[in-house]
């Protein structure tokens, strides 16, 4: 979650054995460490705490269900994952790691480096370098947790992961005892959140990067005293917090499954012969329980948290979104070999590189959406969009809750605040070889659920984070059940059977349990028969046509035996002809899973089976067998499908890739069926085979585009890049995904011919403007391109490829000279009057390209544009380019720009001042004059410059302004700029004056001291960027504006008409002061004693208008009738703690414009 072992129940123990772990030693640790002291509550105290906790929360559950507290915050803290053993003991993982800001969102300076890290050792060395003790002063973001006076990597060792054992020892339905059975995972900087736990036969299997481990209690002392490694190699680069290992689960096939988020993986399997590298994406992994037979099951995942198998063995989950405006989470079905499309480079990396662009494949090409025309064919798209923040997940094993919830999946939504948190229940309906959404209901609202599991008693147990995202030494465990069904005889029987030792039964007594109503009992019976090696009893179960689910467990059991001895697999072959399509499908599935080659010929007819899922698993099996004679039948199946069923398309193309006949796939470029040609492209992409270039001349636009994606994306197929580059100017297709990759290919080829192609393309007025701009921008970075691909952001070890497709470096000087000449010629053709040929965006791009190429001959044209161009953006770009080129006299340039009618240009002109060859005193006089007589924007720009001068003269002027501030003589719209100038200067004397001002105002923070200043003087354009793009805020993760964003928080489309600037500021810095109606559950106790938990729809001076129950019914409550009221808590963090004063000011300005 192999056989490496070391002790993990204390910091000391982990530290002592860490060298063993890193050396890869195979001997177990023999040290002993006492467990943490247990906590025990009396029955009275446990009941009191449960009652008080229930009174503090406001929840909504459907009729027939009841939520009760099972374990209070006295027993658990910061709970993440949960599993419950057959006797009802819960094992809960607990983390404090969320309080250390290693999250990539807080480190923009790391984003250019993060994708260069490919292994756990890479990350370890990166952390040691970035958090070295000698860098303590600059690393103020590190909390000195060990109180040694240094902010460094050693502080990470204070962050422990724990497994807490929670029990109800007196059987009253409330947990009363908790103790820590494992603690540590903290001596190595690459340890991360323990996101998964599984109880298995007396041991615990935990998922905590960098690995999955089995914890043993060898000495039976009540705590883990030995650990063996199942799999390691997870956490290869900094990522979003919590995107680690989770969902540790035992599959229906007896294998261990787990998930890693997009922190990446680089795993060497137990044989030491095969490496699995997915550094920029998450995956579902599986192995035997000892770590052998490891394989990557599914890829392209961002962060699943948890997943669940249904009673037919299908793996269903919900993946988190990338927090982009307009994006949604995704409900997905993950069959073997699937790629859901996510890459971490969709989210960070190239977007903060000034030499790159903002094109986002994930969003701009709609990869996150259910299937649609033009979508990349190599991914399996989601079943449906999903709700914000999916976290815990479980599947009803058949007897949980009540009959109303049979066949349901349960998924929690984690928005950061309990009032908007929900647990959803849904069912799926089979359609073709896949699924579609069938029904969906809200199971629970009002608890911030992280993890969940079904207990042996049939209740749903939930871990409660309570509020926010950070660790807080608080948490609870809740129990959701249907009281009327709790005493159901079948549920009682399940509890007894889960506890029972089936080894004491005869096989004939175990066999009937394969058809039990509860999936857990059936699985336990299956595993027991496998343990016995009782193939015949399992086969007898498969042969019984009366019980389909029993038959499936029999098939899975025989396959388990066959993984140890392939001869057992022969007995699965007859079921390929069974009358039951589900049995045929699973027989094919299992035969492929165990790679039983003699069955290959019997699988071929199933490619024509009338049931799509049978065809799907037959194709998957033939691919697992790499059965070359299956190529023609697979092609026929793909042609018949015609691309209609994406799951059949996936299975067929994966099989073709697994067979691996590149030349045969290349010949499919002439096949009559577009679906077959598409499958060939997908297969060649998986193989990274250069023959995919043959499909660049296809007559089908989607196929050509998919071929371009295959060549360019995910690090590219370098040998084919020159052929892709040659397509520019020749292809008749004009879609943006294709042409961006063709443009990019020319950059990578880097030749003079490539420059000529780009120049001709940029000059072609029939080409869409945004693509002409990209061609010019590409020429502009020719001397030193970004190491991250301009299309998909993948980090390229070497940007260039030669004419033969070999990676080369450095750039070719001939290409650079040609690029300069091309941009010069394009500039010469610019005519401000001919907007069809030269749009504003084109002229901006040309100015920026001239700067990037250091094209000094462009100066006259740029100077002309600065003087006369009608576009403010063009004048601004021309000014900045001239600053870079340093041609002519800077004072004249500044004079021209200062005379501009647009304040943004004038403000930019002030930025030239530090470069002028004049005395410091003269520079300060210029600044003082502008502050005295300029417009607001010019004054703000002048103060920015003043803070950068750092001369005695500039500091004297800043002192004068601070005097004026103390005398209340500085306009509020300039006060934030003055604060920033003082802080930019860094003078201790000036900073002391600023501190004295804050104290004189009796303000705890600068935000409080400059509250009035934050209300005015902001820049709405910058505020929009902070709202949409700043990783510290991610406002669009919860809010929508004009349909873009999500509905976790209130829609802000007209917020400027609803709230004043003062109210907007309060909402930003004190979000709990006012909760928008409709976005929180309020708890009301009336004077009559009646308790009401409901959504607050509206509040007046005298009444509350509530929406009560499911479905909601409006109820009007006089405030005079209310005895106790509990208001909701906002999930929104106070932005005054994470943003600068200037950022808050800009957001206020932006929000005030939304009317």
Number of C-alpha atoms within 10 A of each C-alpha: 35 18 19 21 25 28 30 31 29 22 18 14 21 21 19 16 18 18 12 18 16 10 9 13 13 15 13 17 19 13 14 18 17 14 18 16 9 14 14 19 17 12 16 10 12 22 21 13 18 22 14 12 16 15 15 13 19 24 24 24 19 15 10 13 17 15 19 17 23 23 29 25 18 18 24 27 26 27 32 28 31 29 27 23 17 20 16 19 20 25 26 28 31 27 23 20 23 18 15 17 16 19 15 19 20 16 14 15 12 17 22 18 15 24 24 19 21 20 20 24 17 15 20 18 14 19 18 14 14 15 21 16 15 13 14 18 12 10 16 12 15 20 16 18 17 15 9 10 9 21 25 27 19 20 21 24 18 17 24 21 24 26 29 24 24 26 24 21 15 12 11 11 15 22 28 26 22 24 21 25 24 28 24 22 30 25 22 17 21 22 24 29 27 30 31 28 30 24 22 17 8 10 15 23 25 27 31 27 29 28 23 26 26 27 28 21 17 15 12 9 13 16 25 27 29 23 24 25 22 26 28 22 20 30 33 29 29 25 22 20 20 21 26 32 35 33 28 29 25 20 17 25 20 19 18 22 23 26 31 33 31 33 28 31 29 20 23 16 21 16 11 8 7 12 12 14 18 22 23 28 24 31 27 26 19 25 21 18 19 19 23 16 14 24 18 19 19 19 26 22 27 27 28 30 31 29 30 23 19 19 21 14 16 15 16 23 24 30 28 23 23 21 22 20 21 14 21 23 21 25 22 25 22 22 21 19 17 24 21 26 21 26 26 25 25 22 18 21 24 28 20 14 15 10 19 22 18 13 19 18 21 20 17 11 15 18 23 25 19 16 18 10 8 16 19 24 24 25 21 24 27 24 20 18 19 18 22 24 27 30 28 30 29 24 25 27 21 21 26 27 24 21 11 10 19 15 19 22 23 25 30 31 25 27 27 24 24 28 29 24 27 27 24 20 22 18 18 17 11 11 12 17 18 21 18 17 15 10 11 14 14 18 21 21 24 24 28 28 36 27 30 27 23 23 20 25 22 28 24 21 26 30 28 25 28 25 23 18 19 16 19 16 15 18 23 25 27 23 21 21 21 22 15 12 19 18 13 13 9 16 23 14 15 23 18 15 18 18 13 13 11 17 13 9 11 10 17 9 11 20 21 13 19 26 21 20 17 21 25 21 21 25 26 20 29 31 21 20 26 21 13 12 15 16 21 13 20 26 18 13 24 25 18 12 14 11 14 18 22 28 24 26 30 32 29 27 30 30 29 28 21 23 18 10 11 16 11 17 25 16 17 24 21 12 19 24 16 15 10 12 18 18 23 26 26 25 31 29 25 26 32 26 20 20 21 23 18 13 21 24 13 14 26 21 14 25 25 17 17 10 16 22 24 28 27 28 29 35 34 29 30 36 27 22 23 22 19 16 13 22 23 11 17 25 23 17 23 28 19 14 17 17 19 12 16 20 23 26 28 28 28 34 30 28 28 33 25 20 20 21 16 19 11 13 22 20 14 20 24 13 13 10 18 21 22 28 26 27 30 31 35 29 28 28 25 17 20 21 23 21 24 27 25 18 24 22 16 18 13 14 18 20 26 24 27 25 29 31 26 28 32 26 17 19 19 20 22 25 21 26 29 24 23 27 25 18 20 22 15 9 17 10 15 14 14 15 20 23 23 21 25 29 28 22 32 30 27 25 31 29 23 19 15 23 28 17 20 28 22 15 19 27 18 14 12 11 13 13 19 13 19 25 20 23 28 29 25 24 33 28 22 26 20 14 19 20 23 25 27 27 24 21 29 24 24 17 13 16 24 26 24 18 17 13 18 16 18 16 11 11 21 17 14 12 22 22 15 21 31 25 18 22 26 19 14 19 19 11 13 18 15 17 11 10 12 12 18 22 19 20 16 27 28 24 25 29 31 23 24 31 24 21 21 18 21 18 14 24 20 13 15 26 19 12 24 26 16 13 20 13 18 19 17 26 28 24 24 30 26 22 27 27 19 16 19 16 16 12 10 18 16 10 20 20 13 17 25 19 13 18 10 15 19 18 25 23 26 21 27 24 18 18 22 16 12 14 12 11 10 17 13 14 20 24 15 16 24 18 12 20 19 10 10 18 14 17 21 23 23 24 25 28 25 23 23 30 22 17 19 17 15 12 17 23 21 13 17 21 17 11 16 22 15 13 18 16 9 10 12 15 14 18 20 22 23 26 22 23 22 18 24 28 16 17 20 14 13 11 12 20 16 12 17 21 16 13 18 19 14 11 15 11 15 10 15 19 19 16 18 18 19 16 21 28 22 19 22 23 17 18 12 17 22 17 14 21 22 20 16 18 17 17 18 17 21 25 26 21 21 20 18 10 13 17 23 23 17 23 23 17 19 19 18 15 17 19 13 14 14 15 18 14 15 21 24 17 21 19 20 17 19 18 12 14 17 18 15 18 20 25 30 24 22 23 17 18 12 9 11 10 16 19 22 28 26 24 20 14 15 9 7 9 15 18 18 24 20 18 17 14 8 11 10 14 13 13 16 13 16 10 13 18 13 12 16 15 18 24 23 26 22 21 18 17 19 19 12 14 16 15 22 20 22 24 26 26 27 29 26 21 24 20 14 15 11
